[in-house]
């Protein structure tokens, strides 16, 4: 999950050199793995649009009830260089998020 969040941010910014200036938490309620992924990535996009913040580092823990606790160290959107189209939402088209013996992987399509 943390790598998917980093990939989302790096898909349209260059966060190199940006320094975190705040810590934020987000609780994703219990859901299927794919739904949790979409919910968390949509939250990143929402916070970018409404609070001008982007996560630079992420820690994700199981909340013990089927949900997730996501802790971000964030920076302002003005502190990063935009390098691509800014996403507006996560598409459910061809969404994939699953684990196996080698680890977890995901595929997400972003709407811009």
DSSP file (Angstrom, degrees, kcal/mol; ACC not computed):
  #  RESIDUE AA STRUCTURE BP1 BP2  ACC     N-H-->O    O-->H-N    N-H-->O    O-->H-N    TCO  KAPPA ALPHA  PHI   PSI    X-CA   Y-CA   Z-CA
    1    1 A X     >        0   0    0      0, 0.0     4,-2.1     0, 0.0     5,-0.2   0.000 360.0 360.0 360.0 -45.0    0.0    0.0    0.0
    2    2 A X  H  >  +     0   0    0      1,-0.2     4,-2.2     2,-0.2     5,-0.1   0.888 360.0  49.8 -62.8 -38.3    2.8    2.4    0.9
    3    3 A X  H  > S+     0   0    0      2,-0.2     4,-2.5     1,-0.2    -1,-0.2   0.862 108.3  53.1 -68.9 -34.4    4.6    1.7   -2.4
    4    4 A X  H  > S+     0   0    0      2,-0.2     4,-2.2     1,-0.2    -2,-0.2   0.890 109.3  49.4 -65.9 -38.6    1.3    2.3   -4.3
    5    5 A X  H  X S+     0   0    0     -4,-2.1     4,-2.3     2,-0.2    -2,-0.2   0.928 111.6  48.2 -65.3 -44.9    0.9    5.7   -2.6
    6    6 A X  H  X S+     0   0    0     -4,-2.2     4,-2.7     1,-0.2    -2,-0.2   0.909 111.3  50.9 -61.6 -41.4    4.5    6.6   -3.5
    7    7 A X  H  X S+     0   0    0     -4,-2.5     4,-1.0     2,-0.2    -1,-0.2   0.892 108.3  52.6 -64.1 -39.4    4.0    5.5   -7.1
    8    8 A X  H >< S+     0   0    0     -4,-2.2     3,-0.8     2,-0.2     4,-0.4   0.963 112.8  43.5 -58.7 -52.3    0.8    7.7   -7.3
    9    9 A X  H >X S+     0   0    0     -4,-2.3     3,-1.2     1,-0.3     4,-1.0   0.908 114.5  49.8 -61.6 -42.9    2.6   10.8   -6.1
   10   10 A X  H 3< S+     0   0    0     -4,-2.7    -1,-0.3     1,-0.2    -2,-0.2   0.603  94.3  75.5 -74.4 -10.4    5.6   10.1   -8.3
   11   11 A X  T << S+     0   0    0     -4,-1.0    -1,-0.2    -3,-0.8    -2,-0.2   0.700 117.1  13.6 -72.9 -17.2    3.4    9.6  -11.3
   12   12 A X  T <4 S+     0   0    0     -3,-1.2    71,-2.3    -4,-0.4    72,-1.3   0.367 124.4  50.1-139.2   4.1    2.9   13.4  -11.6
   13   13 A X  E  <  -A   82   0A   0     -4,-1.0     2,-0.5    69,-0.3    69,-0.2  -0.907  62.9-134.4-135.9 166.5    5.5   15.0   -9.3
   14   14 A X  E     +A   81   0A   0     67,-2.2    67,-1.3    -2,-0.3    -4,-0.1  -0.894  24.8 178.9-116.5  97.0    9.1   15.0   -8.6
   15   15 A X    >   +     0   0    0     -2,-0.5     3,-2.1    65,-0.2    -1,-0.1   0.474  35.5 127.9 -80.7   0.3    9.2   15.0   -4.8
   16   16 A X  T 3  S+     0   0    0      1,-0.3    65,-0.2    65,-0.1     3,-0.1  -0.318  78.0  15.6 -57.6 132.5   13.1   14.9   -4.7
   17   17 A X  T 3  S+     0   0    0      1,-0.3    -1,-0.3    63,-0.1     2,-0.2   0.203  94.4 126.5  88.9 -17.0   14.3   17.6   -2.4
   18   18 A X    <   -     0   0    0     -3,-2.1     2,-0.4    -4,-0.1    -1,-0.3  -0.508  47.5-150.0 -74.1 143.3   10.9   18.2   -0.7
   19   19 A X        -     0   0    0     -2,-0.2     2,-0.1    -3,-0.1    60,-0.0  -0.923  18.9-110.7-115.4 139.3   10.9   18.0    3.0
   20   20 A X        +     0   0    0     -2,-0.4    55,-0.3     1,-0.1     3,-0.1  -0.415  32.3 175.5 -66.0 141.8    7.9   16.9    5.2
   21   21 A X        +     0   0    0     53,-3.3     2,-0.3     1,-0.2    54,-0.2   0.345  62.0  24.6-127.3   2.2    6.3   19.7    7.2
   22   22 A X  E     -B   74   0B   0     52,-1.2    52,-2.5     2,-0.0     2,-0.4  -0.986  62.5-132.9-158.3 161.7    3.4   17.8    8.8
   23   23 A X  E     -B   73   0B   0     -2,-0.3     2,-0.3    50,-0.2    50,-0.2  -0.984  25.9-177.2-121.3 136.0    2.1   14.5    9.9
   24   24 A X  E     -B   72   0B   0     48,-2.6    48,-3.0    -2,-0.4     2,-0.3  -0.927  11.1-153.0-130.1 153.0   -1.4   13.3    9.0
   25   25 A X  E     -B   71   0B   0     -2,-0.3     2,-0.4    46,-0.2    46,-0.2  -0.939   8.5-174.6-124.6 151.5   -3.4   10.2    9.8
   26   26 A X  E     -B   70   0B   0     44,-2.3    44,-3.3    -2,-0.3     2,-0.6  -0.988  13.3-150.0-144.0 133.5   -6.2    8.5    7.9
   27   27 A X  E     -B   69   0B   0     -2,-0.4     2,-0.6    42,-0.2    42,-0.2  -0.926   7.6-159.8-106.7 119.7   -8.3    5.6    8.9
   28   28 A X  E     -B   68   0B   0     40,-2.7    40,-2.2    -2,-0.6    35,-0.2  -0.876  23.7-128.4 -94.7 121.8   -9.7    3.4    6.0
   29   29 A X        -     0   0    0     -2,-0.6    10,-0.1    38,-0.2    37,-0.1  -0.185  42.6 -66.9 -68.2 163.2  -12.7    1.4    7.3
   30   30 A X  S    S+     0   0    0     35,-0.2     2,-0.3    37,-0.1    37,-0.3  -0.175  75.5 133.1 -52.2 136.6  -12.9   -2.4    6.8
   31   31 A X        -     0   0    0     35,-1.3    -3,-0.0    -3,-0.1     2,-0.0  -0.965  59.5 -65.4-169.3 171.4  -13.2   -3.4    3.2
   32   32 A X     >  -     0   0    0     -2,-0.3     4,-2.5     1,-0.1     5,-0.2  -0.332  57.0-104.4 -64.3 155.0  -11.8   -5.9    0.6
   33   33 A X  H  > S+     0   0    0      1,-0.2     4,-2.3     2,-0.2     5,-0.1   0.891 120.8  48.4 -52.0 -47.9   -8.1   -5.3   -0.3
   34   34 A X  H  > S+     0   0    0      1,-0.2     4,-2.3     2,-0.2    -1,-0.2   0.886 111.5  50.5 -63.1 -38.4   -8.9   -3.7   -3.7
   35   35 A X  H  > S+     0   0    0     -3,-0.2     4,-2.6     2,-0.2    -1,-0.2   0.882 108.6  52.2 -67.4 -37.6  -11.4   -1.4   -2.1
   36   36 A X  H  X S+     0   0    0     -4,-2.5     4,-2.6     2,-0.2     5,-0.2   0.921 108.8  51.0 -62.0 -43.1   -8.9   -0.4    0.6
   37   37 A X  H  X S+     0   0    0     -4,-2.3     4,-2.5    -5,-0.2     5,-0.2   0.948 113.1  44.3 -58.7 -50.1   -6.4    0.5   -2.1
   38   38 A X  H  X S+     0   0    0     -4,-2.3     4,-2.8     1,-0.2     5,-0.2   0.917 112.9  52.1 -61.5 -43.8   -8.9    2.6   -4.0
   39   39 A X  H  X S+     0   0    0     -4,-2.6     4,-1.6     1,-0.2    -1,-0.2   0.917 112.8  44.0 -60.5 -45.3  -10.1    4.3   -0.8
   40   40 A X  H  X S+     0   0    0     -4,-2.6     4,-1.8     2,-0.2    -1,-0.2   0.920 114.9  47.5 -69.3 -43.8   -6.6    5.2    0.3
   41   41 A X  H  X S+     0   0    0     -4,-2.5     4,-2.0    -5,-0.2    -2,-0.2   0.892 110.8  52.2 -65.7 -38.2   -5.4    6.5   -3.1
   42   42 A X  H  X S+     0   0    0     -4,-2.8     4,-2.8    -5,-0.2    -1,-0.2   0.864 106.4  54.9 -63.0 -34.8   -8.6    8.5   -3.5
   43   43 A X  H  X S+     0   0    0     -4,-1.6     4,-2.8    -5,-0.2     5,-0.2   0.894 105.3  52.2 -65.6 -39.2   -7.9   10.1   -0.1
   44   44 A X  H  X S+     0   0    0     -4,-1.8     4,-2.0     2,-0.2    -2,-0.2   0.944 112.6  45.1 -59.7 -47.4   -4.4   11.1   -1.4
   45   45 A X  H  X S+     0   0    0     -4,-2.0     4,-2.2     2,-0.2    -2,-0.2   0.916 113.0  51.0 -63.6 -43.6   -6.0   12.8   -4.4
   46   46 A X  H  X S+     0   0    0     -4,-2.8     4,-2.6     1,-0.2     5,-0.3   0.926 111.2  47.1 -59.9 -46.7   -8.7   14.4   -2.2
   47   47 A X  H  X S+     0   0    0     -4,-2.8     4,-2.2     1,-0.2     6,-1.2   0.852 110.0  53.7 -66.7 -33.3   -6.2   15.8    0.2
   48   48 A X  H  X S+     0   0    0     -4,-2.0     4,-0.7     4,-0.2    -1,-0.2   0.930 115.0  40.7 -63.6 -44.0   -4.0   17.1   -2.6
   49   49 A X  H  < S+     0   0    0     -4,-2.2    -2,-0.2    -5,-0.1    -1,-0.2   0.847 128.4  28.1 -73.7 -35.2   -7.0   19.0   -4.1
   50   50 A X  H  < S+     0   0    0     -4,-2.6    -3,-0.2    -5,-0.2    -2,-0.2   0.758 133.4  25.4-102.4 -27.9   -8.6   20.3   -0.9
   51   51 A X  H  < S-     0   0    0     -4,-2.2    -3,-0.2    -5,-0.3    -2,-0.1   0.375  93.1-125.4-119.4   2.2   -5.7   20.7    1.6
   52   52 A X     <  +     0   0    0     -4,-0.7    25,-1.6    -5,-0.5     2,-0.4   0.888  65.9 131.9  52.9  44.1   -2.7   21.2   -0.8
   53   53 A X  E     -C   76   0B   0     -6,-1.2     2,-0.4    23,-0.3    23,-0.2  -0.970  36.6-171.9-129.6 145.7   -0.8   18.3    0.8
   54   54 A X  E     -C   75   0B   0     21,-2.8    21,-2.3    -2,-0.4     2,-0.3  -0.991  28.1-115.5-131.5 140.2    1.0   15.3   -0.6
   55   55 A X  E     +C   74   0B   0     -2,-0.4    19,-0.3    19,-0.2     3,-0.1  -0.576  26.3 177.7 -76.0 134.8    2.5   12.4    1.3
   56   56 A X  E    S+     0   0B   0     17,-3.5     2,-0.3     1,-0.4    18,-0.2   0.735  76.4  17.4-100.0 -35.5    6.3   12.0    1.1
   57   57 A X  E    S-C   73   0B   0     16,-1.4    16,-2.1     2,-0.0    -1,-0.4  -0.978  71.6-163.3-134.8 151.2    6.5    8.9    3.3
   58   58 A X  E     -C   72   0B   0     -2,-0.3     2,-0.4    14,-0.2    14,-0.2  -0.996  10.9-169.7-138.7 137.6    3.8    6.5    4.4
   59   59 A X  E     -C   71   0B   0     12,-2.5    12,-3.0    -2,-0.4     2,-0.5  -0.999  13.0-168.3-122.9 130.2    3.3    3.9    7.1
   60   60 A X  E     +C   70   0B   0     -2,-0.4     2,-0.3    10,-0.2    10,-0.2  -0.972   7.6 177.0-121.8 129.4    0.4    1.6    6.8
   61   61 A X  E     -C   69   0B   0      8,-2.4     8,-3.0    -2,-0.5     2,-0.3  -0.957  35.4-106.8-130.2 151.3   -0.8   -0.7    9.6
   62   62 A X  E     -C   68   0B   0     -2,-0.3     6,-0.2     6,-0.2    -2,-0.0  -0.556  21.4-147.4 -69.8 133.6   -3.7   -3.1   10.1
   63   63 A X        -     0   0    0      4,-1.9     5,-0.1    -2,-0.3    -1,-0.1   0.472  37.6-115.8 -84.9   0.1   -6.2   -1.6   12.4
   64   64 A X  S    S+     0   0    0      3,-0.4     4,-0.1     1,-0.0    -2,-0.1   0.410 103.6  73.7  84.1  -2.8   -7.2   -5.1   13.7
   65   65 A X  S    S-     0   0    0      2,-0.2   -35,-0.2     0, 0.0     3,-0.1   0.141 121.9 -82.9-128.4  17.8  -10.7   -4.8   12.4
   66   66 A X  S    S+     0   0    0      1,-0.4   -35,-1.3   -36,-0.1     2,-0.1   0.408 103.0  93.2  95.4  -2.4  -10.2   -5.2    8.6
   67   67 A X        -     0   0    0    -37,-0.3    -4,-1.9   -31,-0.0    -3,-0.4  -0.385  68.3-116.5-108.8-169.7   -9.3   -1.6    8.0
   68   68 A X  E     -BC  28  62B   0    -40,-2.2   -40,-2.7    -6,-0.2     2,-0.6  -0.966   2.1-146.2-133.1 147.0   -6.1    0.3    7.8
   69   69 A X  E     -BC  27  61B   0     -8,-3.0    -8,-2.4    -2,-0.3     2,-0.5  -0.975  23.3-165.3-108.7 120.2   -4.4    3.2    9.7
   70   70 A X  E     -BC  26  60B   0    -44,-3.3   -44,-2.3    -2,-0.6     2,-0.5  -0.924   5.0-168.4-111.6 124.8   -2.4    5.3    7.3
   71   71 A X  E     -BC  25  59B   0    -12,-3.0   -12,-2.5    -2,-0.5     2,-0.4  -0.962   9.6-171.3-115.6 124.5    0.2    7.7    8.6
   72   72 A X  E     -BC  24  58B   0    -48,-3.0   -48,-2.6    -2,-0.5     2,-0.6  -0.893  23.9-151.0-116.0 142.8    1.7   10.2    6.2
   73   73 A X  E     -BC  23  57B   0    -16,-2.1   -17,-3.5    -2,-0.4   -16,-1.4  -0.979  40.7-168.0-102.5 119.1    4.5   12.7    6.5
   74   74 A X  E     -BC  22  55B   0    -52,-2.5   -53,-3.3    -2,-0.6   -52,-1.2  -0.619  24.7-164.5-115.6 164.3    3.4   15.4    4.1
   75   75 A X  E     - C   0  54B   0    -21,-2.3   -21,-2.8   -55,-0.3     2,-0.1  -0.907  38.2 -89.5-134.9 165.2    4.5   18.5    2.3
   76   76 A X  E >   - C   0  53B   0     -2,-0.3     3,-1.9   -23,-0.2     4,-0.3  -0.454  32.2-120.5 -74.6 149.9    2.6   21.2    0.5
   77   77 A X  G >  S+     0   0    0    -25,-1.6     3,-1.2     1,-0.3    -1,-0.1   0.796 113.0  62.2 -61.7 -27.0    1.8   20.8   -3.2
   78   78 A X  G 3  S+     0   0    0    -26,-0.3    -1,-0.3     1,-0.2     4,-0.1   0.646  93.1  66.1 -72.3 -12.9    3.8   23.9   -3.9
   79   79 A X  G <  S+     0   0    0     -3,-1.9     2,-0.3     2,-0.1    -1,-0.2   0.521  96.1  63.6 -87.0  -5.9    6.9   22.2   -2.6
   80   80 A X  S <  S-     0   0    0     -3,-1.2     2,-0.5    -4,-0.3   -65,-0.2  -0.868  83.7-117.3-119.1 153.2    7.1   19.6   -5.4
   81   81 A X  E     -A   14   0A   0    -67,-1.3   -67,-2.2    -2,-0.3     2,-0.4  -0.760  26.2-130.6 -88.1 128.2    7.6   20.0   -9.1
   82   82 A X  E     +A   13   0A   0     -2,-0.5   -69,-0.3   -69,-0.2     3,-0.1  -0.651  33.0 167.6 -76.5 130.6    4.7   18.9  -11.3
   83   83 A X        +     0   0    0    -71,-2.3     2,-0.3    -2,-0.4   -70,-0.2   0.391  58.7  12.3-123.6  -1.7    6.0   16.6  -14.0
   84   84 A X  S    S-     0   0    0    -72,-1.3     2,-0.2     0, 0.0   -72,-0.1  -0.903  97.9 -47.2-159.4-176.1    2.8   15.0  -15.4
   85   85 A X        -     0   0    0     -2,-0.3     2,-0.4   -74,-0.2    -2,-0.1  -0.454  57.0-121.4 -68.0 133.8   -1.0   15.2  -15.5
   86   86 A X        -     0   0    0     -2,-0.2    -1,-0.1    26,-0.1     2,-0.0  -0.636  29.2-122.2 -78.6 125.9   -2.6   15.5  -12.0
   87   87 A X        -     0   0    0     -2,-0.4    25,-0.3   -79,-0.2     3,-0.1  -0.354  22.7-171.1 -70.1 149.2   -4.9   12.6  -11.3
   88   88 A X        -     0   0    0     23,-4.0     2,-0.3     1,-0.4    24,-0.2   0.615  66.5 -12.1-109.5 -23.1   -8.6   13.3  -10.5
   89   89 A X  E     -D  111   0C   0     22,-1.4    22,-2.8   -44,-0.0     2,-0.5  -0.981  65.3-101.9-168.1 166.3   -9.7    9.8   -9.4
   90   90 A X  E     -D  110   0C   0     -2,-0.3    20,-0.2    20,-0.2     2,-0.2  -0.901  37.8-138.3-100.3 126.5   -8.8    6.1   -9.3
   91   91 A X  E     -D  109   0C   0     18,-3.1    18,-0.6    -2,-0.5    -2,-0.0  -0.559   7.0-147.3 -83.0 147.5  -10.6    4.0  -11.9
   92   92 A X  E >   +     0   0C   0     -2,-0.2     3,-1.5    16,-0.1     2,-0.3   0.515  64.5 117.7 -87.5  -6.5  -12.0    0.6  -11.1
   93   93 A X  E 3  S-     0   0C   0      1,-0.3    16,-0.3    16,-0.1    -2,-0.1  -0.479  94.4 -12.4 -66.5 122.5  -11.2   -0.5  -14.7
   94   94 A X  E 3  S+     0   0C   0     -2,-0.3    -1,-0.3     1,-0.2     2,-0.1   0.742  90.7 171.7  56.8  28.5   -8.7   -3.4  -14.6
   95   95 A X  E <   +     0   0C   0     -3,-1.5     2,-0.3    13,-0.1    -1,-0.2  -0.449   5.4 178.2 -65.8 136.1   -7.9   -2.7  -10.9
   96   96 A X  E     +D  107   0C   0     11,-2.2    11,-2.7    -2,-0.1     2,-0.3  -0.985  16.1 156.9-145.3 133.1   -5.8   -5.4   -9.3
   97   97 A X  E     +D  106   0C   0     -2,-0.3     2,-0.3     9,-0.3     9,-0.2  -0.805  23.3 137.7-154.9 109.3   -4.3   -5.7   -5.8
   98   98 A X  E     -D  105   0C   0      7,-2.1     7,-2.1    -2,-0.3     2,-0.3  -0.994  36.9-135.6-155.0 154.5   -3.4   -9.1   -4.5
   99   99 A X  E     +D  104   0C   0     -2,-0.3     5,-0.2     5,-0.2     2,-0.2  -0.809  23.4 165.8-111.3 155.1   -0.7  -10.9   -2.5
  100  100 A X  E >   -D  103   0C   0      3,-2.4     3,-1.1    -2,-0.3    -2,-0.0  -0.756  58.7 -64.6-145.6-164.8    1.0  -14.2   -3.1
  101  101 A X  T 3  S+     0   0    0      1,-0.2     3,-0.1    -2,-0.2    -2,-0.0   0.731 131.8  47.7 -63.0 -21.9    4.0  -16.1   -1.9
  102  102 A X  T 3  S-     0   0    0      1,-0.3     2,-0.3     0, 0.0    -1,-0.2   0.565 121.0 -90.9 -97.4  -9.6    6.4  -13.5   -3.3
  103  103 A X  E <   -D  100   0C   0     -3,-1.1    -3,-2.4     2,-0.0    -1,-0.3  -0.917  55.4 -43.2 135.4-162.6    4.6  -10.4   -2.0
  104  104 A X  E     +D   99   0C   0     -2,-0.3     2,-0.3    -5,-0.2    -5,-0.2  -0.765  45.6 177.1-107.4 151.1    1.9   -8.0   -3.0
  105  105 A X  E     -D   98   0C   0     -7,-2.1    -7,-2.1    -2,-0.3     2,-0.3  -0.978   3.9-171.9-146.7 159.6    1.4   -6.3   -6.4
  106  106 A X  E     -D   97   0C   0     -2,-0.3     2,-0.4    -9,-0.2    -9,-0.3  -0.981  15.0-156.5-148.8 160.1   -1.2   -3.9   -7.8
  107  107 A X  E     +D   96   0C   0    -11,-2.7   -11,-2.2    -2,-0.3     2,-0.4  -0.982  20.7 176.4-138.1 128.0   -2.3   -2.3  -11.0
  108  108 A X  E     -     0   0C   0     -2,-0.4     2,-0.5   -13,-0.2   -16,-0.1  -0.992  21.1-147.9-136.1 138.1   -4.3    0.9  -11.0
  109  109 A X  E     -D   91   0C   0    -18,-0.6   -18,-3.1    -2,-0.4     2,-0.4  -0.929  18.3-150.8-104.3 128.8   -5.6    3.2  -13.7
  110  110 A X  E     -D   90   0C   0     -2,-0.5     2,-0.5   -20,-0.2   -20,-0.2  -0.838   6.7-138.7-101.9 134.8   -5.7    6.9  -12.8
  111  111 A X  E      D   89   0C   0    -22,-2.8   -23,-4.0    -2,-0.4   -22,-1.4  -0.785 360.0 360.0 -87.8 130.5   -8.2    9.2  -14.3
  112  112 A X              0   0    0     -2,-0.5   -26,-0.1   -25,-0.3    -1,-0.1   0.383 360.0 360.0-115.2 360.0   -6.7   12.6  -15.2
